[in-house]
């Protein structure tokens, strides 16, 4: 018999998702257009917390819902959820492919470009940033399957092993390069799978964190301790990222070991933060995914096929570049959300 109950709303999570989505946008803007340095670059580096948070948050919400269902309903819910993620990914892939195809025509059509895009699409993503969707599906699917067929200890060990492998090869690549066997393994892996930042080594461990919280792990931790631990481990990750960059341990800094406990305690803090539900928070939840998935239209796709737009954006001052991308992405996202009220098919975008 089903134990389905009214869905619980977590306003703090909705607010945090929107903030994190904006951090992803501004971090990409900082790195790709504004080319900021110093304290500005460091501040927008906080965007590194965003994707792990989205994985953990999605995992928490998925498994919180799953725990209210009986066995047959769980299977149906997983299928329904998978189809929804699949449709969202397909539609955004088609949208971005239009720009990829135009780029192929503008720069000279070569069969090798199709092969490279096809290979990347199979092992990673059809376009930058929306890699999150297949990675989320894979991460949730791994945790869902293991929850049904494996013990809690086996799940935990698997998540830890995946996290250690992903972080070691992702953010400590050059350190491992001192070992010829590991360096060769990394080269072969990257040639085939492009990145360690995917649904297996990045998605599954953080989805598992969401699963743990959904099962009540950490529910008895005092809120003051959650807040202090969030700050402490968050700062610890920033220091880890600084060391990775300073000592050239890798070309990326977004898969450090201190990220996992930082996200765990941050999630706990937000879930236990009792905020009154308001319509604004629901809009934040809706806009977060739209900002996350649509930003590449303005950061990459349109400037990639319109040279005048690229030149115009590049001519702007740093502050104006940030303002431009924030305004256009937010405006687009708000318009799509509003139009979705009448044109229901647009909800597939978020």
N, C-alpha and C positions, 0 to 999 in steps of 0.2 A: 504493500500500500504506500502511496506517495505521501511524503511529509512536506510537500511544497508549501512554502510560506511567503508572505509578502516580502518583496525584495527590499533589503535594507540599503539606504542611501548613505554614502560617506562623503559629505560636502568637502571635507579637507582634501580628500583624494582628488575630487573634481578640480579644485583650485590648483593643487600641485601639478596635476596633469597639464593644465593650461600653461602654468609657469614653466614647466619643463619643456613643453613644445616651443615656447617662445625662446628659451635658452638654446634649443637646437637651431632655430632659425638664426638667432643672433651669432651663435658660434660659427655657423657656416658662412654668414655674412662677413664676420671678422676675418676668417681664414681665406676666403675666396675673393672678396671684393675690397673690403676696407683695409686689409693687411695691417691690422692694428698691432702694436707692440706694447711692451711694458705692462702696466697695471690694467689697462683696458683689455689686452689680450688675455691676461691672467683671469680677469673677472668673467669674461665670456667662456673661458675654459670650464666654468661650472656646468656647461652643457654636457660634459662627460657623464654626469650623473643621470642624464635624462633617459637614455635608452635602457640602461639596467632598471631604472625606476619603472618605465613603461612595461617591461617584461614582468617584473615582480607584481606590479599593480594588476596587470591583466591576469596573471596566474592566480592572485588572491581572489579576484572577482569570479573567475571561472570556477575555481574549486569551492568557493563559498556557496555558489549556486549548486554545484554538483552534489555537495553534501546534503542538500535538502531533497534529493531525488532517490528513488529506488533504482535497482540495477538496470531495468529495461529503459527507464526514463533517462538514466545517465547516458546510455548509448545513443539514444535519440538526441539528447542535448548536445553531445559531442559532435554528432553528424551535422546537426543544424548549425552549430557554431562554426564548424570547419567549412561548410558551404558558404556561410556568410563571409568568412575571411577570404576564401577562394574567389568569390565574386568581386569583393573589394579589390583584391590584388589584380585580377584580370582586367577590370575596368581601368584602374590607374595605369596598368601596363599598356593597355591600348592607347590611352591618352598620350603617354610619354613616347610610345613607339612612333606616333605621328611625327614628332619632332626628330626622333632618331632617323626616320626614313627621309625626311626633308634634308637633314644633315648629310646623309649618304649621297643624295642627289647633288647637293651644292658642292661637296668636296670630291666628287668622283665616285661612282658606284663600283665597288669591288666585291667579289664573292667572298674574299677573306673577311671582310667586315661582317657579313652575315654569319659566317662560321664563328667568329669571335663573340658576337652578340648572343648567338644561340648557346654556345658553351657557357658563357657567363650567366645567362638566364637559367640554365639547368642547375648549375652548381651554386649560384649565389642569388642574383636578382636581375630583373629586366631593366632596372634603372636605379640610380643612387637614391638613398634614403628609404624608398619603399621596400628595400630588402627586409625591413622590420616585419612586414606582414608574413612572408613565408617563414622567416626565422621564428616568429611568434607561434605560428601553427606547428612547426616542428618541435619547438621547445615544449609547448603544451601537450602535444601528442606523445612525446617521450615520457613526460611526467604522468600523463593519463594512463598510458599503457603500463608503466611500472607500478603505479598505484594499484592497478587491478591484478597484476601478476607477480609482484615482488614484495618482499618484506620491507619494513620501514628502514631497517639497517642497510639493506641492499640499495635502496633508493638514495639514502644519504651518502653512502660511499661512492655511488656512481656520480652523483651531483658534485661531490668534492673532487673526484678524479677529473671530471670534465672541466671544472673550474681551474684546477691546477694546470692541466695541459694547455687550455686556452690562454690563460694568463701568462704562462711561462713562454710559450711560443709567440704570443701576441705582443706583450709589452717588455719581454726580456730576450728578444730575438738575437741581438748581437752578443749578449752574454752567453747564450747557448751555442753561438757560432764557433766558440773556442773548441767545442767538441765536434769533430768532423762528421761523425755519424748523425748527430742531432741536426747539424747544419744541412747535411744532405737530405735528411728526412723533411726538414722544413722547406727546402727548395722544391722537392717533389710535390709536397702537399700544396704549396702556394701555386705552382704551375697548374695544378688540377682544380683546386677548390678556391683559389683567389685570396681568401682571407680566413683567419681563425675567428673572426668576429661574425659568427653565424648562429643558427638556431641550436646547434649541438653544443658548442663550447661557450657560447655567450648567452643564448636564449634559455636553454634548459636549466642551468644552475640558478638563474634569477627567477624563472618561473617556479622552480622548486622552493625558493625562499617565500614566494607568494603562497604556495601550497602549505608550507609549514605554518605560516601565520593564519591561514584559513582554518587549520586544524587546531588552532589555539596555542601553538607554541609561542611563548613569550607574552601571553595574555596577562600573566600575573606580575609582569615587570612594572614597577611604579612609573608613572608618566614622567616624573622629574628625571628618572634614570634613563628613560628612552631619549629624552631631549639631550641630556649630557652626552650619552653614548653616540647619538647621531652626530653631534658637533665634533666629538673627539675623533671618531672614525672618519668623518668627512674631512677634517683637517689632516688626519693621517694619510688619507688617500691623496690629498693635494700635495703633501710632502713627498709621497711616493712618486707621484706623477712628475714633480719637479726633479727628483733624483734621476728618474728614467730619462728625462729630457737633458738634464745637466750633464750626466755621465754617458749620454748617447747609448743607452741600453736597447733602444728601439726607436723606430720612426713614429710610433704611436704611443699614447699614454692613457688610453681609455679602458684598459683591461687590468688595472692594478688589483692586488690582493685585498687591499683595504676597502675596496668598493663594496664587497659582499656584506660585511657587518654594518657598513654605513647605510646601505639600502634597507637592511633588516630593521634597524632601529628607527630609521626614518619612516618606514611603513608603519611600524608599531605606533610611533608618535602621531601620525596623521589619522590612523584608524581610531585611536582613543581620544582624539581631539573633537569634543562635542560642539559642533557648530549648528546653528539653526539653518534648516534647509531654505534656500531662496532660489527663485527662478534664475537668477544670475549665475549661480553655481552650476546649474544644469547647462546653461549656455557655455560655460567654461569647459564642461565635459565634451560637449558637441564640437566646439571650436578647436579643442586640443588635437583631435585626430585630423581635422581638416587642415590646420596649420602644419602639422607634422607631414602630411602626405602631399599637400599642394605646393609647398614652398619651392620645390624644384622647378615648377613651371616658371617662376620668376627669377630664381637664382641661376638656372642653367638652361632650361629648354628654350625659352623665348630669346634670351641674349645669344644663344647658340645658332639660331636661324635668322636673327635680325642684327646684322653688324652695327647698324646705327644705334640700336639700343645698348649694345655692349659699350660702344664708344661714349655714349651719353652718360651711362652709369659710371664709367671709369673717370669721367671728367668731374664728377661730384666730389665735394669734400667728404672726409670720413663721417662726420655726424650726419650729413645729408644722405649718405649711402645707407646708413642704419635706419634712418627715418623712412626713406623710400621703401625698403624691403619690408619693414614692419607694417607700414600703412597699406601697401598693395596686397600683401599676403593676408592681413587681417580683414581688409575690405572684401577680398574675394571669398574668404571663409565665411564671413557674416552673410554675404549675399547668398551663397550656396545653402547655408543653414536656413535662412528665411525662405528661400524658394522651395526647400524640401518640405515645408508645411503644406504646400499645394501640389507640388510635383514629387510624389512619394518615391519615385524611382531614383531621385537624387540622393536619397539616404544611403544608397549603396556606396557612396563616396566616403562615408564616415560611420 
